Amino acid sequence: MSSHIIFGAGLIGGFLGGIFTSLGQDTRLVCRPQTQKKLANGLRLTDYHKNEVNIPKLYFIDSEIPPATDNNMHCRFLWITVKCTAIQKVSNDIKPFVGPNTIILCCQNGLGSEQIIKEHFPNNQILRVMVPFNVAEPAPGHLHRGSEGTLHIETSVEQPEVITELVEVLDSKMLPVKETKAMLELQWAKLQLNLGNSVNALADIPVKNMLQQRGYRLVIAALMKELLKVTDSLEIQLPKLTSLPARYLPLILSLPNFLFNLVANKMLAIDPTVRTSMWWDLSQGKNTEIDYLNGAIIKAAQKHEIACPANTRIIQLIKESEIANASSLPRKRIEATTLLKEIA
């Protein structure tokens, strides 16, 4: 039995798998053949603090060969690191790796995708994981963590000692890890930060460059204000994930550039090449996770009769970009002033 299987080892999954391996954990990666080829000679991991670790050898489970159905393929911890849009298919693909004692850890952005896994595996523990940072691929075989944040694992009600021990093993310099009993609140707080994903995808520029332009920040602030109306209605208090409290983020983002640069220096302390996962999805012609991000806000807002025009319009613009991708039409970058008018 492998201790860890990372299913969908792309950027985030590859980074986690590399860290786990560097910590001496028995870890296997399930990934696309082209990803396995890039990692055939090992993996270099770096972060924005200039930390570095090199893993000379990774271990894979071939995704193109149907796995055996015996217990040898079962693992203790199965980490699902695919996008929300792939969860339905993955719920069938992971069956050979799930035994009666397997704990399944869902690392998706947004809200609600873990329910699909729970429906397929009602007898297993399904725990949510909040991954707060971005990972980029500067070169084949090199993954770079470009932003701050602590990975949080949901506390297990059935076996709390198991997750406590897991956190103690994994918590490290390049991967800070904690457990939490307040995962729903954390997910909403992460969702607030993820509202920059769609704006970055439409802006078609690196995140740092986007945040340096007040027009784009005003768009993100408008999206966040709508989210805060929804969380107020749900009586959810958002925890602090960054150096700034969640409720103050729209105000800080709305500041003129010279003031923003003074008070939000940590927000800008990110790798200048980092782009969001939604940008990568559109760039690679894939459908995005917009329904699980901004769409989750709309879904909750409708139940409480809260209008969210900014998020509604952003969803429409992302959907239009997805349609353009499907039709092989050229991608259009939306300038800050234009995007601000779109949501007004």
Residue pairs with C-beta under 8 A, 6 or more apart in sequence:
1 71
1 72
1 74
1 75
1 76
1 99
2 26
2 27
2 28
2 75
2 76
3 25
3 26
3 27
3 75
3 76
3 77
4 17
4 20
4 25
4 26
4 27
4 28
4 75
4 76
4 77
4 78
4 79
5 27
5 28
5 29
5 30
5 61
5 75
5 77
5 78
5 79
5 97
6 13
6 14
6 16
6 17
6 20
6 27
6 28
6 29
6 30
6 31
6 79
6 81
7 13
7 30
7 78
7 79
7 80
7 81
7 82
7 90
7 93
7 94
7 97
8 30
8 31
8 80
8 81
8 82
8 86
8 90
9 16
9 17
9 29
9 30
9 31
9 35
9 81
10 31
10 32
10 35
10 81
10 82
11 135
11 136
11 137
11 143
11 277
11 280
12 81
12 107
12 131
12 135
13 29
13 31
13 79
13 81
13 82
13 107
14 29
14 31
14 35
14 39
14 43
14 135
14 143
15 45
15 135
15 143
15 145
16 79
16 81
16 107
16 175
17 27
17 29
17 58
18 43
18 45
18 53
18 55
18 58
18 143
19 45
19 53
19 170
19 172
19 174
19 175
20 27
20 170
21 27
21 55
21 58
21 59
22 45
22 53
22 55
23 169
23 170
23 172
25 169
25 170
27 58
27 59
28 59
28 60
28 61
28 75
29 36
29 39
29 58
29 59
29 60
29 61
30 60
30 61
30 63
30 97
31 39
31 60
31 63
32 63
33 63
33 64
36 60
36 62
36 63
38 140
38 141
39 58
39 60
39 141
41 141
42 54
42 55
42 56
42 57
42 58
42 141
43 54
43 55
43 58
43 141
43 142
43 143
44 52
44 53
44 54
44 55
44 141
44 142
44 143
45 52
45 53
45 54
45 55
45 142
45 143
45 144
45 145
45 174
46 52
46 142
46 143
46 144
46 145
47 144
47 145
47 146
47 174
48 144
48 145
48 146
48 147
48 148
48 269
48 270
48 271
51 173
51 174
53 174
61 67
61 73
66 96
67 73
67 96
67 97
68 96
69 96
71 99
73 96
73 97
74 97
74 98
74 99
74 101
74 102
75 97
75 99
75 102
76 101
76 102
76 103
77 102
77 103
77 105
77 166
78 94
78 97
78 98
78 102
78 103
78 104
78 105
79 105
79 107
79 129
80 87
80 90
80 94
80 104
80 105
80 106
80 107
80 108
80 117
81 107
82 90
82 108
83 108
83 109
83 277
83 281
83 286
83 289
84 108
84 109
84 110
84 113
84 289
84 291
84 292
85 286
85 287
85 288
85 289
85 292
87 108
87 113
87 116
87 117
88 116
91 116
91 117
91 119
91 120
91 121
92 120
94 104
95 120
98 104
98 121
98 124
100 123
100 124
102 124
103 124
103 125
103 127
103 156
103 159
103 162
103 163
104 117
104 121
104 124
104 125
104 126
104 127
105 127
105 128
105 129
105 153
106 113
106 114
106 117
106 126
106 127
106 128
106 129
107 129
107 131
108 114
108 289
108 292
109 131
109 190
109 191
109 194
109 197
109 277
109 289
109 292
109 293
110 187
110 191
110 194
110 289
110 291
110 292
110 293
110 295
110 296
111 187
111 188
111 191
111 292
111 296
112 292
112 296
113 292
114 126
114 128
117 126
118 126
125 156
125 158
125 159
127 153
127 154
127 156
127 163
128 154
128 183
128 187
129 151
129 152
129 153
129 154
130 151
130 152
130 180
130 183
130 186
130 187
130 190
131 149
131 151
132 147
132 148
132 149
132 150
132 151
132 152
132 190
132 193
132 241
133 145
133 146
133 147
133 148
133 149
133 151
134 145
134 146
134 147
134 207
134 270
134 274
134 275
134 276
134 277
135 143
135 144
135 145
135 146
136 143
136 144
136 146
136 271
136 273
136 274
136 275
137 143
137 144
138 144
138 273
144 271
145 174
146 270
146 271
146 273
146 274
147 270
147 271
147 274
148 242
148 266
148 269
148 270
149 176
149 241
149 242
150 176
150 177
150 178
151 170
151 175
151 176
151 177
151 178
152 177
152 178
152 179
152 180
152 183
152 186
153 163
153 166
153 167
153 177
153 178
153 179
153 180
154 163
154 179
154 180
154 181
154 183
155 163
155 179
155 180
155 181
156 162
156 163
163 179
164 179
167 177
167 178
167 179
170 177
171 177
171 178
180 186
182 239
184 236
185 236
185 237
185 238
185 239
186 239
186 241
188 227
188 231
188 236
188 238
189 238
189 239
189 240
189 241
189 246
190 241
191 227
191 293
191 296
191 297
192 224
192 227
192 228
192 238
192 246
192 249
193 241
193 242
194 276
194 293
195 220
195 223
195 224
195 227
195 293
195 294
195 311
196 207
196 210
196 211
196 220
196 276
197 276
197 277
197 278
197 279
197 289
197 293
198 223
198 278
198 288
198 290
198 293
198 294
198 314
198 315
198 317
198 318
199 210
199 216
199 219
199 220
199 223
199 314
199 339
200 207
200 210
200 275
200 276
200 278
200 279
201 276
201 278
201 279
201 281
201 282
201 288
201 318
201 321
202 314
202 317
202 318
202 321
202 333
202 334
202 339
203 210
203 216
203 333
203 334
203 335
203 336
203 339
204 279
204 331
204 333
204 334
205 275
205 333
206 272
206 273
206 274
206 275
207 270
207 274
207 275
207 276
208 268
208 270
208 271
208 272
208 274
209 272
210 216
211 217
211 264
211 267
211 268
212 257
212 261
212 268
213 336
214 254
214 255
214 256
214 257
214 260
214 336
215 335
215 336
215 337
215 339
215 340
216 336
216 339
217 253
217 254
217 260
218 253
218 254
218 340
219 310
219 314
219 336
219 339
219 340
219 343
220 253
221 249
221 250
221 251
221 253
221 254
222 250
222 310
222 343
223 294
223 297
223 310
223 311
223 314
223 343
224 249
224 250
224 253
225 250
225 310
226 297
226 301
226 306
226 308
226 309
226 310
226 311
227 297
227 311
228 238
228 246
228 247
228 250
229 301
229 306
229 308
230 297
230 300
230 301
230 304
230 306
230 308
231 237
231 238
233 304
233 306
234 300
234 304
238 246
238 247
239 246
240 246
242 249
242 266
242 267
243 266
243 267
244 252
244 264
244 266
244 267
252 260
252 263
252 264
252 267
253 260
253 264
255 263
255 264
261 268
277 289
278 288
278 289
278 290
278 293
278 318
281 287
281 288
281 289
282 288
282 318
282 321
282 322
282 325
282 331
283 331
285 325
285 326
286 325
287 322
288 318
288 322
290 314
290 315
290 318
290 319
291 315
294 311
294 314
294 315
294 318
295 315
297 308
297 311
298 308
298 311
298 312
298 315
301 307
301 308
301 311
309 343
310 343
313 342
313 343
314 343
317 334
317 339
317 342
321 331
321 332
324 330
324 331
324 332
325 331
334 342
